[in-house]
Amino acid sequence: MPRHKLSIYLLFLLLAVQSIAEDKDKNKLENSNIPDSDDSETNEMGPPSAITIVDAPDLSKEGPITESKEEEDEGINSILNEKLSAFDLLSAIPGEAWVQKLLAADTDIDDEDSLSDTEVEVEDSEPQVELTAEEKEAAALYEMGMVKLNGTVKPNKAEAYGLLMRSAELGNKDAKVMVAWAQLLGSYLPLDTSSAGRTFQELADSGVPDGHMALGFMYAAGISVNASQARALVHYTFGAIGGNVWAQMALGYRYWSGITVP
């Protein structure tokens, strides 16, 4: 065989061997890239753990029905009937007073509501006390005095307190409060703490909350009386109960700061 032919033959043989070797290497590489099922699950699940992770259930899908709708309703009704029978049995026992009270609770609530409605109707139906001519005049003078006192254009304080004093002389309690405060503070009227104290005491004795508020202030500050925080606390309390906002404020401050109260 000529030399050049032998060289060509050997070259083709080497190429064939190399091609076969490359095919084998390629197959091995592809096989190594395909993970085992256990390995893929392990890789997806992460590192081994003692906790088994399962898929969340699909709550939008109804589970299997174990019994029909009618059988389920019959079971519920039978349970309710048993409970009601046991409750009726307890209510029939004389010693079980709490059960009887529980049974009558709704009736009592309804009775209270109807009673409160009746009370409101009775209060509304009560006739108003007819004012005497003197009381009507006193009320009119008080209203005129307050209008002049609170006028927005040009309030006339002197004329306003003149009307209030005339109303107070006729017995109007609201006018007495205004006049007594003016005398106590010396505002628009001459300072007269003794007269103011007597007026406030008279008002407090008749149950006027403003009178208790003023007496509480006088006893707390020792104005025209000996200072007494105990008496001041008593009058503030009665004034606050009666609805006087100043007494409520003073009493609230004392409880907040702990002055003469526990």
VENFENQUI-V52412 format. One record per backbone hydrogen bond with DSSP energy under -0.5 kcal/mol. NH is the residue of the N-H (numbers start at 1). CO is the residue of the C=O. E is the energy in kcal/mol with one decimal. If there is no record, write none. Layout:
# VENFENQUI-V52412
((NH;CO;E) (NH;CO;E))
This chain:
# VENFENQUI-V52412
((6;2;-1.8) (7;3;-1.8) (8;4;-2.1) (9;5;-2.4) (10;6;-2.4) (11;7;-2.1) (12;8;-2.3) (13;9;-2.1) (14;10;-2.4) (15;11;-2.3) (16;12;-2.2) (17;13;-2.3) (18;14;-2.6) (19;15;-2.4) (20;16;-2.3) (21;17;-2.2) (22;18;-2.4) (23;19;-2.2) (24;20;-2.0) (25;21;-2.3) (26;22;-2.3) (27;23;-2.2) (28;24;-2.2) (29;25;-2.2) (30;26;-2.2) (31;27;-2.3) (32;28;-2.0) (33;29;-1.3) (34;30;-0.9) (35;33;-0.8) (40;36;-2.7) (41;37;-2.2) (42;38;-2.2) (43;39;-2.8) (44;40;-2.8) (45;41;-2.7) (46;42;-1.0) (53;51;-0.6) (54;52;-0.6) (59;57;-1.0) (61;58;-1.2) (66;64;-0.6) (72;68;-1.8) (73;69;-2.4) (74;70;-2.4) (75;71;-2.0) (76;72;-2.1) (77;73;-2.5) (78;74;-2.1) (79;75;-1.8) (80;76;-2.3) (81;77;-2.4) (82;78;-2.0) (83;79;-2.3) (84;80;-2.6) (85;81;-2.3) (86;82;-2.2) (87;83;-2.2) (88;84;-2.6) (89;85;-2.0) (90;86;-2.1) (91;87;-2.3) (92;88;-1.1) (93;90;-1.2) (96;93;-1.0) (97;95;-1.9) (100;96;-1.3) (101;97;-2.4) (102;98;-2.1) (103;99;-2.4) (104;100;-1.7) (105;102;-0.9) (108;104;-2.3) (109;105;-2.3) (110;106;-2.2) (111;107;-2.3) (112;108;-2.6) (113;109;-2.2) (114;110;-2.4) (115;111;-2.5) (116;112;-2.7) (117;113;-2.1) (118;114;-2.0) (119;115;-2.5) (120;116;-2.2) (121;117;-2.0) (122;118;-2.4) (123;119;-2.7) (124;120;-2.4) (125;121;-1.8) (126;122;-0.7) (126;123;-0.7) (136;132;-2.4) (137;133;-2.1) (138;134;-2.4) (139;135;-2.5) (140;136;-2.3) (141;137;-2.5) (142;138;-2.2) (143;139;-2.3) (144;140;-2.4) (145;141;-2.5) (146;142;-2.4) (147;143;-2.0) (148;144;-2.2) (149;145;-2.2) (150;146;-2.3) (151;148;-0.7) (155;151;-0.6) (156;148;-0.9) (157;155;-0.8) (160;156;-2.3) (161;157;-2.7) (162;158;-1.7) (163;159;-2.0) (164;160;-2.1) (165;161;-2.3) (166;162;-1.8) (167;163;-2.2) (168;164;-2.6) (169;165;-2.1) (170;166;-1.1) (171;168;-1.4) (172;167;-2.1) (176;172;-1.8) (177;173;-2.0) (178;174;-1.8) (179;175;-2.6) (180;176;-2.7) (181;177;-2.2) (182;178;-1.9) (183;179;-2.2) (184;180;-2.5) (185;181;-2.2) (186;182;-1.1) (187;182;-1.6) (188;186;-0.7) (192;183;-2.2) (196;192;-2.0) (197;193;-2.6) (198;194;-2.2) (199;195;-2.2) (200;196;-2.6) (201;197;-2.2) (202;198;-2.3) (203;199;-2.4) (204;200;-2.7) (205;201;-2.3) (206;202;-1.2) (207;204;-1.5) (208;203;-2.6) (209;207;-0.6) (211;208;-0.8) (212;208;-1.3) (213;209;-2.3) (214;210;-2.2) (215;211;-2.2) (216;212;-2.5) (217;213;-1.9) (218;214;-2.4) (219;215;-2.8) (220;216;-2.0) (221;217;-2.1) (222;218;-1.4) (223;218;-2.0) (224;222;-0.7) (228;219;-1.8) (232;228;-2.3) (233;229;-2.3) (234;230;-2.0) (235;231;-2.5) (236;232;-2.6) (237;233;-2.2) (238;234;-2.3) (239;235;-2.5) (240;236;-2.6) (241;237;-2.5) (242;238;-2.0) (243;239;-0.5) (243;240;-1.0) (244;239;-2.5) (245;243;-0.5) (248;244;-2.1) (249;245;-2.3) (250;246;-2.5) (251;247;-2.7) (252;248;-2.6) (253;249;-2.4) (254;250;-1.9) (255;251;-2.2) (256;252;-2.2) (257;253;-2.6) (258;254;-1.6) (259;254;-1.7) (260;258;-0.7))
